Amino acid sequence: MTDLVVHRDFLTADEDQAVRALIDQYWPRAESSARHVVRFGPFRPCGDGILVAEIPPVLRALQERLSAAHLMDGWPESVSLNLYPPRATILPHVDNYLQCGPVVGVVGLLAPNDLLFRRLTSAGGVDHSATATVHTERLPAGALLLLQGDKRYHWTHETQPIDECRASLVFRTRRDGDVKHCPVMGEDRQRSR
Ligand SMILES: O=C(O)CCC(=O)C(=O)O
């Protein structure tokens, strides 16, 4: 399995236009230099951001497209809209593996970004050392990145600061959150405790 799959030109021109209207609607009115995030759907996949239960039509259409093409591991119930003012980033993290499924779909918007992946340290922490094993993946605006496998669970990812405004949509399926089936710790390790 390829851990990182990029589908270039994933968004159609109509979808791009409708997503831009959504970005305008939710872009913070107050001056801010930090990432702002809106979580559409019935659950909050990560701690931060405002939760909006109703899914806007363009996001619904994208959920349907991802599901029909079997690009995700099921119905992507949660769609996060990340809004990045110039120089804002998301810090290195592994996406919530207890509540979210094995495939995460990220659509880049407005400007390209080079996503940086770092292999977790043996203690499971973020590797900021000069010897960290890193990988860079370019995500053009309008492209879909599927994050899965080893890069999903054993590498952190983060965005790079750029001088332009940028946004992204992140599609996540929901899993049961049972620690006994934690993909990072491994079922065998869990059972032997
Ligand atoms: O904005 C991006 O390209 C990445 C977003 C991300 O990693 C996240 O929302 O967890």
The ligand as a Tripos MOL2 file, in Angstrom:
@<TRIPOS>MOLECULE
LIG
   10     9     1     0     0
SMALL
NO_CHARGES

@<TRIPOS>ATOM
      1 O1         -3.8130   21.7490    6.1890 O.co2     1 LIG1
      2 C1         -3.2620   20.7050    5.8980 C.2       1 LIG1
      3 O2         -2.7900   20.4920    4.7830 O.co2     1 LIG1
      4 C2         -3.1030   19.6150    6.9440 C.3       1 LIG1
      5 C3         -4.1970   19.6160    7.9750 C.3       1 LIG1
      6 C4         -4.0170   18.6250    9.0710 C.2       1 LIG1
      7 O3         -2.9960   17.9930    9.2000 O.2       1 LIG1
      8 C5         -5.0880   18.4100   10.0420 C.2       1 LIG1
      9 O4         -6.1010   19.1250   10.0150 O.co2     1 LIG1
     10 O5         -4.9370   17.5070   10.9000 O.co2     1 LIG1
@<TRIPOS>BOND
     1     1     2 2
     2     2     3 1
     3     2     4 1
     4     4     5 1
     5     5     6 1
     6     6     7 2
     7     6     8 1
     8     8     9 2
     9     8    10 1
@<TRIPOS>SUBSTRUCTURE
     1 LIG1         1 GROUP 0 **** ****
